[in-house]
Amino acid sequence: MPERPLLVTSDADLLDDLLRLCAAAGVEPQVAHDLTAARSAWASAPLVVLGDDLSRGVDRAGLGRRPDLVLVTRDLDDGDVWTRGAGLGVETVVLLPDAEALLVDRLVDSVEAPVAEATTVAAVGGRGGAGASTLAGALAVTASADGLRTLLVDADPLGGGLDLLVGAEQVPGMRWPDLAVAGGRVGAAALGSALPEVSGLRLLSWDRGDPRPVPVAAATAVLSAACRSHQVVVVDLPRRLDALAEVAVAAATTVLLVVPAEVRATAAAARVAAGLRALAPDVRLVVRGPAPSGLTGRVVADSLGLPLVGWLRPEPGLARSLERGEAPARSGRGPLADLCRELLRQLGAASSPVAA
């Protein structure tokens, strides 16, 4: 079993606070009520959180200097705590309750191994009904079916719900309103296990209540945890970017703008593209057929000044299957599934499966 963070304090009230913060971080700690009990795990624990009540006895107990040592106090008026911390070579002095978020960060970091950066792709329509949500769902379904740990994120509170798109509306798990906390960091493992999952695909969507704004701190924390715990993260964006959507765009490695091959759709998409360019370094274009006037993907791309990465051919029966609650590209066949495989290849998504 991997080593766990070590809490060292004889102060019952302080310990209660530390255990609460560990629970918020999704971390199960070791606990030592005195320095003698701390000896066995002092050197091996990934992080030691030392209560100031025991700080004066560390040298006498023969506990050596170590990295990742945090000194914690609830006495905000004790200026000498910084001197004691420097004497022990501690990395950080945490004053509770003011610095609770900082300590949660350190607890999360201590148990999460570094992971490769996720392939994070966001999809947005150039006009209403462009098919961006369908493409986002299909990309996530395709990546998951390829054995990649994948999360589909619904960042459009007025979009009708991606849970309906992938057949997860009845699956229990946390939704955005449950995660819309004021701040702090979300543990990657805790996030993954708390979300709805259908056929191996995890989903973060809205519930059926009135949508409330997600604070920027919460959105940033959740999406950061998502990228730490998944290989592929696909985000469905609204056309008008709110705070949550802007955080998602900033986190995305690539944004796909989906535009029907129509003159008015191209004109509408120009405004969306301008807003995306201000936030995202990599915006690419997917054009969806049919083209009633013969408009080509290249003409649309030249008009918008974006690289064309895919042309989506019409798929007979797609609308009917979506109405029946069948997830897009679930069969792995057809123009949509073919396009998703090509897009994932272009985006550099890994293809080797990993354990959840």
Secondary structure, DSSP 8 states (H G I E B T S, - for coil): -----EEE-S-HHHHHHHHHHHHHHT---EEESSHHHHHHHHTTSS-EEEEGGGGGGTTTTT----SSEEEEES-TT-TTHHHHHHHHT-SEEEETTTTHHHHHHHHHHHH-------EEEEEEESSTTSSHHHHHHHHHHHHHHTT--EEEEE--TTS--HHHHTT-TTS-S--HHHH--SS----HHHHHHHS-EETTEEEE---SS------HHHHHHHHHHHHHH-SEEEEE--SS--HHHHHHHHH-SEEEEEEESSHHHHHHHHHHHHHHHTT-S-EEEEEES--TT---HHHHHHHHT--EEEEE---TTHHHHHHTT--TTTTS-SHHHHHHHHHHHHHT---S----
